[in-house]
Amino acid sequence: MLTTKFIGALFVVCGLLYMAGATVYRGRMSEPHSSNNESAGLEPRHRGLRFLGLKANWPGLVVAAVGAVMLLLPSA
């Protein structure tokens, strides 16, 4: 009943937090001692969008999907 909805919401939140943490803690956002001034920004030149891929985030997606299914179940 209510516990199923609560656990489902908890799973969704935990899945989203896992995906955010995996993105944030993946690697350094900047190089400590950059020799040229062109790459003075926070993002490295070759970061790309791989950190948003399915390979790195599948555990968080699975947990969030299980939570979403639990939220969609009819309460008896």
Residue pairs with C-beta under 8 A, 6 or more apart in sequence:
1 75
1 76
2 75
4 70
4 73
4 75
5 70
5 71
5 75
7 67
7 70
8 66
8 67
8 68
8 69
8 70
8 71
8 73
9 67
9 71
10 67
11 63
11 64
11 66
11 67
11 70
12 63
12 64
12 67
12 68
12 71
13 67
14 63
14 64
14 67
15 60
15 61
15 62
15 63
15 64
15 65
15 66
15 67
16 60
16 64
17 60
18 57
18 59
18 60
18 63
19 57
19 60
19 61
19 64
22 51
22 56
22 57
22 60
23 51
23 52
23 56
23 57
26 51
26 56
28 44
29 42
29 43
29 44
30 41
30 42
30 43
30 44
31 39
31 44
34 40
39 45
50 56
54 61
